[in-house]
Amino acid sequence: MPDSPSEPYRPRAPYMRVRDALIADIEAGRYGPGDRIPSESELCATHGVAPMTARRAVRDLQARGMVYTEWGRGSFVVDPAEEDRTGEGDQGDA
């Protein structure tokens, strides 16, 4: 039994590994605001995953507000200054 409660034996879905690698790259500054992240085919080649797996990882980043996708152009890192696109910060003015 491991001494650490970090759950080292917990299975990780392949999309989570791709997503976590992209998050680490964004947090490390490898991809900055407005930078294009690797394409689906690049993620497949780099991480050895299927296209649906790469797509799911990017969709998860979209749901977290970390990237946005432009059809035919790719997915780009969101500028943290523009992250609140939902208007939630304006609730006190109503």
C-alpha positions in Angstrom: 0.0 0.0 0.0 1.5 3.4 -0.9 2.1 5.9 1.9 0.8 8.8 -0.2 -3.0 9.3 -0.7 -2.3 10.7 -4.3 -3.9 7.6 -5.8 -1.0 6.5 -8.0 -2.9 3.4 -9.2 -6.0 5.3 -10.3 -6.6 4.6 -14.0 -6.3 7.6 -16.3 -8.3 7.8 -19.5 -6.1 8.7 -22.5 -7.9 12.0 -23.1 -7.0 13.0 -19.5 -3.3 12.4 -20.2 -3.5 14.6 -23.4 -5.5 17.3 -21.6 -3.1 17.3 -18.6 -0.1 17.6 -21.0 -1.8 20.6 -22.7 -2.6 22.2 -19.4 1.0 21.8 -18.2 2.3 23.4 -21.5 -0.1 26.3 -21.1 0.7 26.9 -17.5 4.5 26.6 -18.2 4.1 29.3 -20.9 4.9 27.1 -23.9 1.6 28.3 -25.3 0.6 31.8 -24.4 -2.6 33.8 -24.9 -3.6 33.7 -28.6 -1.2 30.9 -29.4 -2.5 27.9 -31.4 -2.2 24.6 -29.6 -1.3 21.5 -31.6 -3.8 20.3 -34.1 -5.8 17.1 -33.6 -3.5 15.2 -35.9 -0.4 16.5 -34.1 -1.9 15.5 -30.8 -2.6 12.0 -32.2 1.0 11.6 -33.4 2.6 13.1 -30.3 0.5 11.2 -27.7 -0.3 8.0 -29.7 -4.1 8.5 -29.4 -7.1 8.3 -31.7 -8.6 11.4 -33.2 -11.7 11.2 -30.9 -9.4 11.1 -27.9 -7.5 14.2 -29.0 -10.8 15.9 -29.8 -12.2 15.1 -26.3 -9.1 16.6 -24.6 -9.5 19.8 -26.5 -13.3 19.9 -25.8 -12.5 19.6 -22.1 -10.1 22.5 -22.3 -12.9 24.5 -24.1 -15.3 23.7 -21.3 -12.7 24.9 -18.8 -12.4 28.2 -20.7 -8.7 27.6 -21.4 -9.0 27.4 -25.2 -11.4 28.4 -28.0 -11.7 26.9 -31.4 -12.1 28.6 -34.8 -13.4 26.4 -37.5 -10.7 25.8 -40.1 -8.0 27.6 -38.2 -7.5 25.6 -35.0 -7.7 26.0 -31.2 -6.1 28.9 -29.4 -5.2 29.7 -25.8 -7.7 32.1 -24.1 -6.2 35.3 -22.8 -6.9 35.2 -19.0 -7.9 38.9 -19.1 -10.7 38.0 -21.5 -11.6 34.7 -19.8 -14.9 36.0 -18.2 -16.9 36.0 -21.5 -20.1 35.0 -19.7 -20.8 38.3 -18.1 -20.7 36.8 -14.6 -18.6 39.7 -13.4 -21.5 42.1 -14.2 -24.1 40.6 -11.9 -23.8 43.3 -9.2 -24.8 46.1 -11.7 -28.4 44.8 -12.3 
